[in-house]
């Protein structure tokens, strides 16, 4: 696929890295020549220096015959205009734009071929907000991913020594919970992926990915670790777009305080929020945190745009007694350094955004993609089409499907029914199949598996 990416920042660069490794023809456009050279030294891509909304720059990047334009510069307006020009001058089939400003997003009739021709809108702030909200709803989870409109969830937890299933074989999970169906999709042990079998033993500190119907998640978590009490008191450091959206999403169910150093921003937050308490000050001010009873806080969330400030305020909050700290980290190199110590969960905006973009790049009927383990693994929701003659999956039991190495089927959603994948389950046409890949190099094999043969037509 021939793809033009506008913007060589964290999201554009990470996306280019993901797609270039999958034999796509990638061109990255940015005004920063140094950043482009740095990308080109690392990955096999073309680069064009210039403003992505200019017609001559788009033509230079190959817009005449591009399959897709992904506009993820730091400017909403540049992204929107670039999509308009790609549609009008180059008839680009698929146009994806990152749009951050809420006033644009709330106008549903703005993005259409008759107005601004954008096929897919990506809002990183909303994706990150949803990601954090799911973590707060599932205390103890490292990652919570939705599939089939939330009917099925894939959850990552760290196994602790007091979990009933720890040091036992996975097949005992069914004996422990005979009324609940679940499947362990993958285990990461000391950063090495393990494909689970019935005889696999879960060890202390394993990162376990399991899949289950949404209403069964908490019960399964209790088998791997002592269940944490639900959260009640939350402090958000940073009143930017993510901080405000999160406070708005949580304030009706939790006691929320939001701290920001900018007095004008605090006035705006006070006007926009209903129940959350807005505090003017610095989140790394020890006296302020003690005044706000940091030792009684269930979750401290550092969500400013400054990685170092987020890390330092999180470490301080943890030392002063916050039960759990979650930290927004933009620099991917920092994520593995800080997570799992005093900082419980490091949140990467790029990884939250990349999955949403990949769903539109994947071949075949792929409706959902989640990038996992900093891009090393992937969880996919694919729709099966065809019949036994035209499809490699339809009409076959899971045990009969020739899955690529390192790939497991976790669950199937059929209409509104969640079916956990066991060897004897037969895939039907229009089933939503949720797969887990520990080796992203196999993605093309999975796409081919779900492609329909010519006899179907």
ROFI-234393 format. One line per 2 residues: for each residue z negated, x negated, y of N, C-alpha, C. Coordinates in steps of 0.1 Angstrom, whole numbers, plus 5000, padded with zeros to 4 digits. Each point is the difference from the previous one (the first is absolute). Last residue first. Layout:
residues N
Z X Y Z X Y Z X Y; ...
***
This chain:
residues 457
5050 5171 4854 5008 5006 5010 5012 5007 4994; 4969 4975 4974 4992 5011 5006 5009 5008 5010
5015 4961 4977 5001 5012 4992 4993 5012 5006; 4998 4954 5017 5012 5008 5005 5001 5013 4992
4950 4977 5005 5014 4996 4995 5010 5010 5004; 4953 4989 5026 5006 5009 4991 5014 4996 4996
4952 4972 5015 5013 5005 5004 5007 5009 4990; 4957 4977 4996 4999 5013 5005 5014 5005 5006
4993 4956 4982 4995 5009 4989 5000 5014 5005; 5012 4965 5030 5011 5003 4990 4995 5010 4989
4968 4985 5031 5010 5008 5007 5011 5004 4991; 4969 4969 4984 4994 5014 5001 5009 5009 5006
5012 4955 4999 5001 5006 4987 4994 5014 4999; 4998 4975 5040 5013 5005 4998 5002 5006 4986
4958 4981 5012 5003 5012 5007 5014 5005 4998; 4974 4959 4985 5005 5010 4991 5005 5013 5006
4977 4963 5022 5014 4995 4997 5007 5010 4990; 4953 5004 5014 5010 5006 5009 5014 4996 4997
4955 5003 4970 5010 4990 5003 5011 5007 5008; 4964 5025 4984 4993 4988 5004 5009 4989 5004
5004 5056 5000 5007 4987 4997 4991 4989 5004; 4998 5057 4988 4993 4988 5006 5007 4988 4996
5012 5057 5006 5000 4987 4992 4993 4989 5008; 5009 5058 4995 4993 4989 5008 4999 4988 4991
5033 5047 5003 4994 4989 4992 4994 4989 5008; 5017 5055 5002 4997 4989 5009 4992 4990 4991
5038 5037 4983 4986 4995 5000 4999 4989 5010; 5042 5023 4989 4992 5004 5012 4985 4996 4999
5023 5002 4953 5008 4999 5013 4991 5005 5011; 4973 4981 4959 5009 5010 5003 5007 4998 5013
4970 4970 4960 5004 5002 5014 5011 5011 5001; 4958 4994 4963 5015 4999 5001 5004 5003 5015
4954 4979 4971 5005 5009 5011 5015 4998 5002; 4971 4975 4969 5007 5011 4994 5005 5010 5011
4974 4959 5009 5012 4997 4993 5008 5012 4996; 4970 5006 5043 4997 4994 4987 5013 4999 4992
4983 5011 5054 5010 4995 4991 4994 4994 4987; 4984 5042 5033 4997 4986 4998 5009 4994 4989
5007 5044 5032 5000 4996 4986 4998 4985 4999; 4996 5045 5036 4999 4986 4999 4998 4996 4985
5024 5044 5028 4991 4995 4989 5000 4985 5000; 5026 5033 5027 4987 4997 5006 4990 4994 4990
5051 4993 4992 4996 5012 5008 4987 4996 5007; 5002 4965 4972 5010 5010 4997 4997 5013 5006
4988 4944 5000 4996 5012 5007 5012 5010 4997; 4978 4953 4976 5012 5008 5003 4995 5013 5007
4981 4945 4990 4998 5014 5000 5013 5007 5003; 4995 4952 4992 4986 5004 5001 4998 5015 4998
5035 4958 4984 5000 5014 5005 4986 5005 5000; 5017 4946 5003 4993 5011 4993 5003 5013 5007
5018 4944 4997 5001 5013 5006 4993 5011 4991; 5009 4952 4991 4991 5000 5011 5000 5014 5007
5043 4989 4974 4988 4993 4998 4991 5001 5012; 5035 5040 4993 5000 4985 5003 4987 4994 4997
5013 5044 4972 4995 4996 5013 5001 4985 5002; 5020 5038 4968 5001 4986 5000 4996 4995 5014
4986 5046 4971 5007 4995 5012 4999 4985 5001; 4979 5028 4966 5014 4997 4997 5007 4994 5012
4954 5016 5002 5001 4989 4990 5014 4996 4997; 4992 5038 5027 4997 4988 5007 5001 4988 4991
5030 5042 4987 4985 4997 5001 4998 4987 5007; 5045 5029 5010 4994 4990 4992 4985 4999 5001
5032 5028 5025 5001 5004 4986 4994 4989 4991; 5013 4981 5046 4999 5014 4997 5002 5003 4985
5006 4955 5018 4986 5004 4999 4998 5015 4996; 5042 4976 5008 4993 4991 4991 4985 5004 4998
5046 5031 5012 4989 4993 5006 4993 4992 4989; 5039 5029 4992 5003 4993 5013 4988 4992 5005
4998 5025 4959 5012 4993 4999 5002 4991 5012; 4963 5031 4997 4998 4988 4990 5013 4992 4999
4996 5025 5046 4995 5004 4987 5000 4988 4990; 4994 5007 5058 5010 4999 4989 4995 5006 4987
4968 4976 5038 5011 5010 5001 5008 4998 4987; 4948 4986 5025 5009 4999 4989 5011 5011 5001
4969 4974 5039 5003 5013 4994 5011 4998 4989; 4959 4966 5021 5014 5003 4998 5002 5013 4994
4962 4966 5025 5001 5014 4995 5015 5002 5000; 4968 4953 5000 5012 5007 5003 4999 5014 4995
4972 4950 5012 4999 5013 4993 5011 5009 5006; 4991 4943 4996 5005 5011 5007 4997 5013 4991
4987 4942 5011 5002 5011 4991 5004 5012 5008; 4994 4960 5023 5003 4995 4987 5003 5011 4990
4986 5004 5048 5014 5000 4997 5003 4995 4986; 4955 5004 5016 5007 4993 5010 5015 4998 4997
4973 5029 4973 4996 4986 4998 5008 4991 5009; 5024 5045 4998 4986 4997 4996 4998 4985 4999
5034 5043 5020 4999 4986 4998 4986 4996 4998; 5027 5048 4992 4988 4994 5006 5001 4985 4996
5035 5046 5003 4998 4986 4996 4987 4995 5007; 5032 5049 4988 4987 4994 5005 4999 4985 4995
5038 5029 4991 4994 5008 5011 4987 4994 5005; 5049 4989 4972 4987 4995 5001 4994 5007 5013
5045 5002 4970 4992 5010 5007 4985 4996 5000; 5042 4964 5000 4995 5011 4991 4991 5009 5008
5000 4951 5018 5011 5008 4995 4995 5010 4990; 4974 4978 5044 5001 5000 4986 5012 5009 4995
4984 4997 5045 5009 4990 4997 5003 5000 4985; 4968 5028 5022 5013 5004 5004 5011 4990 4997
4953 4994 4990 5004 5012 4993 5014 5004 5004; 4978 4963 5021 5007 4997 4987 5005 5013 4993
4973 5002 5040 5014 4996 5003 5008 4998 4987; 4954 5010 4998 5007 5012 5006 5015 4996 5002
4971 4966 4986 5002 5009 4989 5008 5012 5005; 4986 4968 5032 5011 4995 4992 5003 5010 4989
4962 5006 5029 5013 5004 5006 5012 4997 4991; 4955 4987 4990 5000 5014 5000 5013 5005 5005
4993 4954 4999 5001 5005 4987 5000 5015 5000; 4994 4978 5041 5013 4998 4995 5002 5006 4986
4957 5001 5022 5010 5010 5005 5014 4998 4994; 4952 4986 4979 5012 4994 5005 5010 5011 5004
4944 4992 4990 5011 5010 5001 5012 4993 5007; 4952 4987 4971 5009 4995 5010 5012 5009 5000
4947 5005 4981 5014 5004 4999 5008 4995 5012; 4954 4987 4994 5002 5007 4987 5015 5002 4998
4972 4960 5025 5009 5011 5004 5005 5007 4987; 4972 4964 4995 4992 5009 5008 5009 5012 5005
5023 4980 4963 4988 4993 5004 4991 5010 5008; 5044 5013 4985 4991 4998 4989 4988 4992 5002
5044 4994 5032 4996 5012 4992 4991 4996 4988; 5020 4968 5032 4988 5007 5005 4995 5011 4990
5040 4971 4994 4989 4991 5003 4987 5008 5003; 5042 5021 4991 4994 4995 4988 4988 4991 5003
5025 5016 5037 4995 5012 4992 4992 4995 4988; 5024 4973 5035 4985 5002 5000 4995 5009 4990
5047 4990 5006 4993 4988 4995 4985 5002 5000; 5030 5033 5020 4999 5001 4985 4992 4988 4994
4995 5022 5049 5005 4988 4995 4998 5000 4984; 4983 5036 5026 5015 5000 5002 5006 4987 4993
4954 5031 4992 5004 4986 5001 5016 5001 5001; 4951 5033 5003 5015 5000 5002 5004 4985 5002
4955 5019 4973 5006 4992 5011 5015 5000 5001; 4949 5024 4980 5014 4999 4998 5007 4994 5012
4947 5004 4975 5009 4997 5011 5014 4999 4996; 4948 5022 4984 5013 4996 4997 5008 4997 5012
4953 5008 5003 5002 5001 4986 5013 4995 4995; 4972 4981 5044 5010 5011 4996 5003 5000 4985
4969 4968 5025 4996 5011 4991 5010 5011 4997; 5000 4956 5026 4990 5008 5006 4997 5013 4992
5034 4969 4987 4987 4992 5000 4989 5009 5006; 5044 5017 5000 4995 4999 4986 4986 4993 5000
5023 5003 5041 4995 5014 4996 4994 4999 4985; 5021 4961 5017 4987 5003 5007 4994 5013 4996
5042 4988 4983 4990 4991 4995 4986 5003 5006; 5037 5022 5018 4997 5005 4987 4989 4992 4993
5018 4987 5042 4991 5012 5002 4996 5005 4986; 5030 4963 5000 4986 4996 5005 4991 5013 5001
5046 5007 4987 4992 4992 4990 4986 4997 5005; 5030 5020 5031 4997 5009 4989 4991 4994 4989
5017 4973 5035 4990 5009 5005 4995 5010 4989; 5037 4973 4990 4988 4992 5001 4988 5008 5005
5043 5020 4999 4995 4997 4986 4987 4993 5001; 5021 5035 5036 4997 4985 4999 4993 4997 4986
5013 5044 5018 5012 4993 4997 4998 4985 4999; 4963 5039 4986 5006 4995 5012 5013 4993 4996
4964 5023 4972 5014 5004 5001 5007 4996 5013; 4954 4999 4964 5005 4992 5011 5016 5002 5001
4956 5028 4977 5014 4998 5000 5004 4992 5012; 4955 5015 4968 5003 4994 5013 5015 4996 4998
4965 5035 4973 5012 4993 5000 5002 4995 5015; 4958 5019 4987 5006 5000 4987 5013 4991 5000
4954 4997 5032 5014 5004 5000 5006 4998 4986; 4955 4989 5019 5001 5013 4993 5015 5005 4998
4988 4959 5023 4994 4999 4987 5000 5013 4992; 5015 4996 5046 5010 4995 4991 4994 4999 4985
4985 5022 5046 4995 5001 4986 5010 4995 4990; 5003 4998 5049 5007 5011 4994 4997 5001 4985
4981 4965 5027 4997 5013 5007 5006 5012 4993; 5011 4957 4984 4986 5004 4996 4996 5013 5007
5042 4982 5012 5000 5005 4986 4986 5004 4996; 5004 4980 5043 5006 5013 4999 5000 5006 4986
4985 4956 5006 4990 5010 5006 5006 5014 4999; 5028 4964 4987 4990 5002 4990 4990 5011 5005
5052 4993 5011 4988 4999 5008 4988 5004 4990; 5048 5002 4992 4994 4988 4995 4987 4997 5008
5029 5037 5009 4996 5002 4986 4993 4987 4995; 5001 5017 5052 5007 4991 4991 4994 5002 4986
5004 5040 5040 4993 4987 4997 5008 4992 4991; 4993 5054 5013 5007 4990 5007 4992 4987 4998
5005 5047 4970 4991 4990 5005 5008 4989 5007; 5003 5055 4979 5007 4988 5005 4991 4991 5007
4997 5040 4959 4993 4994 5012 5008 4988 5004; 5019 5047 4974 4997 4985 4999 4993 4995 5013
5018 5045 4994 4986 4998 4996 4996 4985 4999; 5044 5016 5018 4990 5012 5001 4986 4996 4997
5045 4971 5022 4992 5003 4988 4990 5011 5002; 5030 4984 5036 5008 5004 4988 4992 5004 4988
4980 4984 5042 5007 5013 5003 5008 5005 4987; 4977 4959 4998 4990 5010 5002 5007 5014 5002
5026 4961 4998 4995 5003 4987 4990 5012 5001; 5016 4981 5040 5011 5008 4993 4995 5004 4986
4971 4973 5025 5001 5013 5007 5011 5009 4993; 4995 4955 4986 4989 5008 4995 5000 5014 5006
5032 4968 5015 5003 5005 4986 4989 5009 4995; 4993 4978 5041 5010 5011 5001 5003 5006 4987
4971 4962 5000 4994 5013 5006 5009 5011 5001; 5001 4959 4964 5007 5004 5012 4994 5013 5005
4986 4978 4959 4996 4992 5012 5006 5004 5013; 4985 5029 4953 5012 4993 5007 4995 4993 5012
4983 5030 4952 4996 4991 5010 5013 4994 5006; 4981 5046 4971 5011 4991 5003 4997 4992 5012
4976 5034 4959 4998 4993 5013 5012 4991 5001; 4985 5046 4967 5009 4989 5004 4997 4994 5014
4984 5032 4954 4995 4996 5014 5007 4987 5004; 5024 5037 4967 4991 4989 5001 4994 4998 5014
5032 5035 4989 4992 4999 4987 4990 4989 5000; 5030 5011 5037 4995 5013 4996 4992 4999 4987
5022 4961 5020 4989 5005 5008 4994 5014 4996; 5040 4971 4983 4987 5000 4993 4989 5008 5007
5047 4994 5016 5001 5005 4986 4986 5001 4994; 5004 4982 5044 5004 5014 5000 5000 5006 4986
4992 4954 5004 4988 5007 5005 5003 5015 5000; 5036 4972 4990 4990 5000 4989 4988 5008 5004
5034 4992 5032 5004 5009 4989 4990 5002 4989; 4991 4968 5034 4999 5014 5005 5004 5010 4990
5004 4954 4990 4986 5004 5002 4998 5014 5004; 5043 4981 4997 4995 5002 4987 4985 5005 5001
5023 4989 5041 5007 5012 4993 4993 5003 4986; 4967 4974 5030 5014 5000 5001 5006 5012 4993
4952 4982 5007 5005 5013 5003 5015 5001 5003; 4958 4968 4975 5014 5000 5005 5006 5014 5002
4961 4992 4966 5002 4990 5011 5014 5000 5004; 4967 5037 4974 5013 4995 5002 5000 4991 5012
4962 5023 4964 5003 4994 5013 5014 4994 4999; 4969 5040 4971 5011 4991 5001 5001 4994 5014
4968 5030 4961 5001 4995 5013 5010 4989 5001; 4997 5024 4959 4996 5010 5010 5002 4995 5015
5016 4993 4942 4997 4995 5013 4997 5011 5010; 4991 5000 4945 5010 5002 5010 4995 4995 5014
4983 4976 4956 4998 5012 5007 5011 5002 5010; 5010 4972 4956 4994 4998 5013 4998 5014 5006
5003 4984 4946 5006 5008 5011 4992 4998 5013; 5006 4964 4960 4990 5010 5004 5006 5007 5013
5036 4981 4966 4990 4995 5009 4990 5011 5003; 5035 5006 4969 5003 4986 5003 4989 4994 5009
5001 5046 4986 5001 4993 4988 5001 4985 5002; 5002 5032 5036 4986 4999 4995 4999 4992 4987
5042 5013 5020 4994 4988 5007 4986 4998 4994; 5023 5038 4985 5005 4988 4994 4994 4987 5007
4990 5043 5018 4994 4998 4986 5004 4987 4994; 5019 5012 5042 4986 4996 5001 4993 4998 4986
5046 5017 5003 4998 4986 5004 4986 4995 5000; 5022 5044 4990 4993 4993 4989 4996 4986 5005
5026 5033 5026 4986 5005 4998 4992 4993 4989; 5047 4989 5010 4991 4997 5012 4986 5005 4997
5029 4984 4959 5001 5011 5009 4990 4998 5011; 5014 4955 4979 4994 5012 4995 5003 5011 5010
5003 4942 4987 5007 5012 5006 4994 5012 4994; 4986 4944 5011 5001 5011 4990 5006 5012 5007
4989 4944 5004 5008 5010 5006 5001 5012 4989; 4964 4956 5010 5006 5009 4991 5008 5011 5007
4978 4948 5004 5005 5010 5009 5008 5010 4991; 4957 4967 4985 5014 5004 4999 5003 5010 5010
4955 4982 4993 5009 4996 5011 5015 5002 4998; 4972 5003 4956 4993 5000 5013 5010 4993 5010
5025 5019 4958 4989 4991 5003 4995 5002 5014; 5027 5028 4957 4998 4998 5015 4989 4991 5002
5034 5002 4956 4986 5002 5005 5000 4998 5016; 5040 5015 4961 4996 4992 5012 4986 5003 5004
5026 5023 4965 4990 4990 4996 4995 4991 5011; 5035 5034 5005 4988 5006 4995 4989 4991 4997
5034 4982 5035 5002 5007 4987 4987 5006 4996; 5024 4978 5049 4989 5005 4992 5005 5006 4987
5017 4959 5032 5005 5013 4996 4990 5006 4990; 4991 4964 5041 4999 5002 4986 5006 5014 4997
5001 4959 5042 5002 5013 4995 4999 5001 4985; 4974 4967 5036 5011 5000 4990 5001 5014 4995
4967 4985 5032 5013 5001 5006 5012 4998 4990; 4954 5005 4986 5001 4987 5007 5015 4998 5005
5002 5041 4976 4988 4991 4997 5002 4986 5006; 5020 5054 5000 5002 4987 5006 4987 4993 4999
5027 5044 4975 4987 4993 5003 5004 4987 5007; 5024 5053 4991 5001 4985 5000 4986 4995 5003
5008 5046 4989 5014 4996 5002 5001 4985 5000; 4967 5039 4978 4999 4987 5007 5014 4994 5001
4986 5054 4995 5007 4988 4994 4998 4988 5009; 4980 5055 4987 5003 4989 5010 5007 4989 4992
4975 5053 4995 5011 4992 4996 5003 4990 5011; 4956 5031 4982 5007 4995 5012 5011 4990 4994
4966 5022 4973 5006 5011 5008 5009 4996 5011; 4974 4970 4971 5009 5007 4992 5008 5011 5007
4973 4954 5010 5004 5012 5009 5010 5009 4992; 4980 4962 4979 4990 5001 5011 5003 5013 5007
5031 4987 4968 4987 5004 4993 4990 5003 5011; 5041 4982 5014 5001 5014 4996 4988 5005 4993
5002 4954 5013 4999 5009 5012 5001 5015 4996; 5004 4961 4970 4988 5008 5000 4999 5009 5012
5036 4969 4993 5001 5012 4992 4988 5008 4999; 5002 4957 5022 5005 5011 5008 5001 5013 4992
4963 4962 4988 5015 5001 4999 5004 5013 5007; 4956 4973 5016 5004 5008 4989 5016 5001 5000
4972 4978 5034 4999 4993 4988 5002 5008 4987; 4994 5031 5041 5001 4985 5001 4996 4993 4987
4997 5048 5010 5011 4995 4992 5002 4985 5001; 4965 5025 5024 4999 5003 4986 5011 4994 4991
4981 4977 5046 5009 5010 4996 5000 5003 4985; 4976 4965 5027 4992 5012 4996 5009 5012 4996
5016 4956 5017 4993 4998 4987 4993 5012 4995; 5045 5005 5030 4987 4994 5002 4992 5000 4987
5054 5003 5020 4991 5004 4990 4987 4992 5002; 5037 5017 5037 4995 4988 4994 4989 5004 4990
5044 5030 5016 4986 4998 5002 4997 4986 4993; 5044 5035 5017 4996 4987 4995 4985 4998 5003
5037 5044 4991 4988 4994 5007 4997 4986 4995; 5039 5044 5004 4998 4987 4993 4989 4993 5008
5013 5055 4994 4997 4988 5008 4998 4988 4991; 5024 5054 5004 4996 4989 4992 4996 4989 5009
5012 5040 5020 4995 5005 4988 4994 4989 4991; 5022 4996 5045 4986 4999 4998 4994 5006 4987
5048 4997 5011 4993 5007 5011 4985 5001 4998; 5026 4973 4971 5003 5014 4998 4992 5008 5009
4978 4955 5001 5013 5003 4994 5001 5015 4998; 4966 4959 5027 5004 5014 4997 5014 5001 4994
4958 4961 5003 5014 5003 5003 5003 5014 4995; 4958 4962 5013 5002 5014 4995 5014 5004 5004
4964 4953 4995 5013 5006 5005 5002 5014 4993; 4959 4976 4996 5007 4990 5008 5013 5005 5005
4953 5028 4987 5014 4997 4997 5005 4989 5009; 4956 5020 5004 5000 4991 4989 5015 4996 4997
4991 5047 5023 4991 4988 5001 5001 4991 4988; 5032 5038 5020 4997 4994 4987 4992 4988 5001
5014 5023 5039 4998 5011 4991 4996 4996 4986; 5012 4968 5032 4987 5006 5004 4997 5012 4991
5042 4979 4995 4989 4990 4996 4986 5006 5003; 5038 5023 5015 4999 5002 4986 4989 4991 4994
5011 4996 5046 4993 5013 4997 4998 5002 4985; 5025 4963 5016 4985 4998 5002 4993 5013 4996
5047 5001 4998 4995 4991 4990 4985 4999 5001; 5023 5025 5033 4999 5007 4987 4994 4991 4989
5009 4980 5042 4989 5010 5001 4998 5007 4987; 5036 4971 5003 4988 4992 4998 4988 5010 5001
5042 5018 5008 4999 4996 4986 4987 4992 4997; 5011 5013 5044 4996 5012 4992 4999 4996 4985
5014 4967 5031 4986 5004 5003 4996 5012 4991; 5045 4984 4997 4990 4991 4994 4986 5005 5002
5046 5027 5000 4989 4998 5009 4989 4992 4993; 5056 5015 4995 4988 4993 4994 4990 4998 5011
5047 5032 4987 4990 4995 5010 4988 4993 4993; 5055 5013 4987 4986 4999 4996 4992 4993 5011
5045 5013 5009 4998 5007 4987 4986 5000 4995; 5024 5001 5050 4991 4991 4992 4997 5008 4987
5029 5008 5047 5003 5000 4985 4992 4990 4992; 4993 5031 5046 4999 4986 4997 5001 4999 4984
5019 5041 5018 4992 4994 5010 4999 4985 4998; 5024 5028 4970 5004 5005 5013 4993 4994 5011
4991 4989 4955 5013 4995 5003 5004 5005 5014; 4948 4996 4994 5011 5007 4992 5013 4994 5004
4948 4999 5017 5007 4991 4991 5009 5007 4991; 4973 5023 5033 5006 4989 5007 5008 4991 4991
4972 5041 4991 5015 5002 5002 5007 4988 5006; 4951 5003 4992 5007 5000 4988 5016 5001 5001
4958 4980 5029 5012 5008 5003 5009 5000 4988; 4960 4974 5002 4996 5014 5000 5012 5009 5003
5002 4951 5000 4999 5005 4987 4997 5015 4999; 5003 4975 5042 5013 5001 4993 4999 5008 4987
4960 4990 5024 5008 5011 5007 5014 5001 4994; 4970 4965 4983 4997 5014 4995 5009 5011 5008
5013 4947 4991 4994 5009 5010 4999 5014 4995; 5020 4964 4974 4986 5000 5000 4994 5010 5009
5045 4988 4967 4997 5006 5013 4985 5002 5001; 5043 4975 4970 4985 5000 5002 4998 5006 5014
5044 5009 4967 4994 4995 5012 4985 5001 5000; 5051 5003 4970 4985 5001 4999 4995 4994 5013
5049 5019 4977 4994 4994 5011 4985 5003 5000; 5050 5002 4969 4985 5002 5000 4994 4992 5012
5049 5002 4995 4995 5011 4992 4985 5003 5001; 5034 4980 5038 4991 4995 4990 4994 5011 4992
5036 4997 5038 4998 5010 4989 4992 4994 4988; 5013 4980 5045 5003 4994 4987 4998 5009 4988
4995 5013 5048 5011 4990 5000 5003 4995 4986; 4966 5034 5008 5011 5004 5008 5012 4990 4998
4958 4993 4977 5006 5013 4996 5013 5002 5007; 4974 4962 5012 5005 4999 4986 5007 5012 4995
4979 5002 5042 5012 4992 5001 5006 4998 4986; 4958 5022 5003 5010 5008 5007 5014 4993 5000
4962 4976 4984 5004 5010 4991 5011 5009 5005; 4981 4969 5029 5007 4993 4990 5005 5010 4989
4971 5016 5033 5013 4998 5006 5009 4993 4989; 4955 5005 4989 5006 5013 5001 5015 4999 5005
4972 4961 4999 5002 5005 4986 5008 5013 5000; 4986 4982 5041 5010 4992 4994 5004 5005 4987
4963 5020 5020 5013 5004 5007 5012 4992 4995; 4955 4991 4985 5005 5013 4995 5014 5003 5005
4979 4950 4995 5003 5010 5010 5006 5013 4993; 4989 4958 4977 4987 5005 5007 5002 5011 5010
5034 4994 4957 4995 4992 5011 4987 5006 5006; 5030 5014 4960 4985 4998 5001 4996 4990 5010
5043 5029 4975 4997 4995 5014 4984 5000 5001; 5042 5000 4962 4986 5002 5001 4995 4994 5013
5049 5019 4974 4994 4993 5012 4985 5003 5000; 5044 5001 4961 4987 5004 5005 4996 4992 5012
5041 4994 4976 4996 5012 4994 4987 5006 5006; 5043 4970 5023 4986 5000 4995 4996 5013 4993
5042 4982 5024 5000 5004 4986 4986 5000 4993; 5008 4991 5048 5012 5007 4996 5000 5005 4986
4966 4972 5021 4998 5014 5000 5012 5008 4996; 4987 4950 5004 5007 5006 4989 4999 5015 4999
4984 4966 5034 4991 5001 4988 5007 5006 4988; 5021 4998 5043 4999 4986 4995 4991 5000 4987
5004 5041 5023 5013 4996 4993 4999 4986 4994; 4963 5014 5025 5001 5008 4987 5013 4997 4993
4995 4982 5043 4991 4993 4991 5000 5007 4986; 5025 5019 5035 5006 4988 4996 4991 4992 4990
4984 5041 5020 5011 5002 4990 5006 4987 4995; 4948 5005 5016 5013 4997 5006 5011 5002 4990
4952 5003 4991 5006 5013 5005 5014 4998 5006; 4970 4964 4983 5006 5008 4989 5006 5013 5005
4997 4950 5023 4993 5013 5001 5006 5010 4991; 5001 4946 4989 5004 5009 5011 4992 5013 4999
5016 4959 4964 4990 5001 5011 5006 5009 5011; 5005 4997 4944 5008 5001 5013 4989 5001 5011
5005 4985 4943 4992 5004 5012 5009 5000 5012; 4999 5002 4940 5007 4997 5013 4991 5004 5011
4980 4984 4951 5005 5011 5008 5009 4995 5011; 4966 4983 4959 5014 4999 5001 5006 5013 5007
4950 4974 5008 5007 5009 4991 5015 5000 5003; 4968 4969 5021 4993 5005 4988 5008 5008 4991
5016 4982 5042 4996 4989 4992 4993 5004 4987; 5013 5032 5032 5012 4995 4993 4996 4988 4992
4967 5019 5028 5003 5009 4989 5012 4995 4992; 4988 4976 5038 4989 4999 4991 5003 5009 4988
5030 5002 5036 5001 4988 4993 4990 4998 4989; 4996 5037 5029 5011 5002 4991 5003 4987 4992
4967 4999 5033 4995 5009 4989 5012 5002 4990; 5010 4976 5040 4990 4993 4991 4996 5008 4988
5027 5021 5034 5007 4991 4991 4992 4991 4991; 4995 5050 5024 4992 4987 4998 5007 4991 4990
5014 5045 5011 5002 4992 5012 4994 4986 4999; 5020 5030 4957 4988 4999 5009 5004 4991 5012
5019 5022 4948 5003 4998 5014 4987 4999 5008; 5020 4994 4946 4989 5003 5009 5004 4996 5014
5024 5013 4949 5002 4993 5013 4988 5004 5009; 5015 5001 4943 4991 5003 5011 5004 4992 5013
5016 5018 4948 5006 4992 5011 4992 5004 5013; 4980 5001 4947 5006 5008 5011 5006 4990 5010
4973 4990 4958 5015 4999 5000 5007 5010 5010; 4951 4992 4993 5006 5009 4991 5015 5001 5001
4970 4973 5027 4997 4996 4987 5006 5010 4989; 5002 5009 5047 5009 4988 4997 4998 4996 4986
4972 5035 5018 5014 5004 4996 5009 4989 4997; 4954 4992 5014 5000 5009 4988 5014 5002 4995
4995 4976 5040 4995 4992 4989 5001 5008 4987; 5008 5022 5041 5011 4991 4996 4997 4992 4988
4965 5027 5017 5011 5008 4994 5012 4991 4996; 4965 4980 5024 4995 5003 4987 5011 5008 4992
5009 4990 5046 5000 4988 4991 4996 5003 4986; 4997 5035 5032 5014 4996 4997 5001 4988 4991
4956 5013 5014 5006 5010 4991 5015 4997 4997; 4976 4971 5029 4994 5000 4987 5006 5010 4991
5033 4986 5037 4986 4999 5000 4994 5001 4986; 5047 5002 5019 4996 4990 4991 4985 4998 5000
5041 5037 5014 4986 4997 5002 4996 4990 4989; 5039 5032 4990 4998 4996 5014 4985 4998 5002
5036 5000 4956 4986 5002 5005 4999 4995 5014; 5041 5016 4963 4997 4993 5012 4985 5004 5004
5031 5000 4951 4989 5006 5009 4998 4991 5012; 5032 5012 4952 5001 4992 5013 4990 5006 5010
5001 4999 4943 5000 5008 5012 5000 4991 5013
***
